[in-house]
């Protein structure tokens, strides 16, 4: 490419050399006219290039463009039509004409670079017109590919050639960088919006495991970066990314296809121009890869040639640039024939592509049959004649009008109100591209109902049509609009998908295709990431107890709820308290039986109250003991059932007062027994201090202390119902909180103190004479009482729940039965079974001896 650098050097040295002449032959424009203002056009009229072999000994031959593209030729004619249309208008650029030069870039950066140099160094440039003037072109319509546009901008910038360009199909987000591409504009949306649209499309259909194939150019690289950025914080993962090599080799492509075949990703996003994707698909056909849902970029989503050649692409979905309307385009296309343009090689190639014949004897394809060049263009030549919904051609049309409106504003500038230095206007005889750019930045006009303008980065308003490839029963493939993406809408409302059924014959799949690395976890399971793999690939592990899953993560149940056995739903926790279940009924029966036995003993004693066995040691105390024991048995019933505020306060107070009354009575009886035997000694009159009144006072005072403690307890910090959800997570323990631990242990401690005093006194009197020494039985009863309550303490503090309540009831009942049996069973035995011993002589027999 020596001629490129020589030519560029020649440009840079224009200030020294007055005569400019090209150093090599350049390809002539495909179409060109003359006028007041000239704009260039760059179109990929061929979609591949054959590079000649190079031995680095002699000068290489020129690259040969191959594969004529009728669709791109239609784009070029759209520019030609727009210029002619503008020149015929009276309200736009009146008294001035717009001209054009249209070149072929062959869809590759190398030939695009050569073409831009041809635009600047055209053979008709005479003497120093280019070297010292404004240049032959004011602006450029092009290029289609992002890589070509990047090459064009970077070719002219180092030499400070201010070439203003408006691209009709270059979408790479990199071109929005105003520092690198200050003169670049485009009427097609930035790819940043396309990857956002694709990311939203993937979310909408639940495609979380995708593959990506891109071309090995900036267009593909920046699209990959953009899509990765959009899916970074989502549940969408990239299974693989492969690049179609610049230098096409079958070996490399087969490796890519092997990756696609072995991958579980069934959705593949492709960012590639049609020309580079076509040979890739040719190899794809041979690999028997099925079940792929293709997502197309705007570069090939409306490629008729691909749709007609490869039926396995049916069902492809992707975002296309906005369609528009170009009036008179179809009739205009029919006017371009070999008969009208006999020396135009591209028109001849068009005829060869459409009819398979050569209208000229000088054609490169001499093996083709000859034809007249007068053949009628028919509707079946859809790649060229399909003008029902132009998209790229419409963008070309808009770009030409953007230049025209900008030039119109430039021409109608009023001196003194201009945008340049000293409010001046541009010299119409020598307009510079940078002056045109100033107007282009502020241009705003309407065309076909669309408002066209550029933002600060030279981008246009982002808008896409969502296209689905649908093959009808007739066999024709159609690009059906099934939705849209409007980047001007609020976040979350940009993507609109119309109702279309995957079950119809228009799609390859009978239902929405599934593309996930793992199916969602079953209810009750959560995802667990696999080491070294994307987040979309995971294992399913059961949720912990107390949590349920939403198929991705486990969520804890509310405080009063617990997970069911499958971990799928939160159910109310089991509320545990000592209810009327088997245990509660058993304890109730025992308490009632105990109370019944106590009442029975009381009745027996009342019936036999005149007998010596009853009257011994103050029968009144016996009646008090029996009455308090009855209350002790009955107070156990208060512990059974759901705790309430009243039952909680009544439980411990009733229990403590009744037991204090009972132990106080036993203490009084113990004192009487001890005093009775001590009073038999000469000179001892202690019995006068333990008469019935004094005994009542002792009982009252001892019980009053407990009443005072309980009153203070209920006043300061009374017991209350308590829902314990912390101790056992799977259930709620409904229990009575004592309120004040100090008060509770004071109550128990006082009862224990009375029992210890009673035990001590009874122990002292255990060996006193008499056939019926009641002190022995009081000693045993207090021993049992203390043993029961000492065993109760560790059981009570061990854990909360109904079993602790049951232990407390058991302690009450056990100690009550202990007192009842030890104190009254021997007397009942004598009353009922040995009445002959129920005499004063027998009871005092040992004393008499």
Secondary structure, DSSP 8 states (H G I E B T S, - for coil): -HHHHHHHHHHHTTTT-S----SS-----SEE---SEEEEEEE-SEEEEE-----SSS-----EEEEE-HHHHHHHHHHHHHHHHHHT-SSSSTT--EEEEEEE-TTSHHHHHHHHHHHHT-TT--TTHHHHSS-S-SEEE--SSHHHHHHHHHHHHTTT---EEEESS---GGGG-TTT-TTEEESS--HHHHHHHHHHHHHHHT--EEEEEEESSHHHHHHHHHHHHHTTTSS-EEEEEEEE-SS--HHHHHHHHHHHHH----EEEEE--HHHHHHHHHHHGGGT----EEEE-TTTTT-HHHHHH-GGGTT-EEEEE-----TTHHHHHHH--TTTSTT-HHHHHHHHHHHSEESSTT-S-TTSEE--S-----TT-HHHH--TT-SHHHHHHHHHHHHHHHHHHHHT--TTS-SSGGG----TTS--HHHHHHHHHH-EEEETTEEEE--TTS----EEEEEEEEE-TTS-EEEEEEEEEETTS-TT-SEEE----TTSTTSSSSS-----SS----TTEEEEE-TTS-TTSEEEEE--TTEEE-SSSEEE--TTEEE-TTSSSEEE-EEE---SSHHHHHHHHHHHHHHHHHHHHHHHHHHTTTSHHHHTT-HHHHHHHHHHHHHHHHHGGGGSSS--HHHHHHHHHHHHHHHHHHHHHHHHHHHHHHHHHHTTSTT--GGGGSSHHHHHHHHHHHHHHHHHHHHHHHHHS--EEEEE-SSSTTEEEEEEE-S-HHHHHHHHHHHHHHHHHHHHHHHHTTT-SSTT-HHHHHHHHHHHHHHHHHHHHHHHHH--SHHHHHHHHHHHHHHHHHHHIIIIIHHHHHHHH-GGG-SHHHHTHHHH-
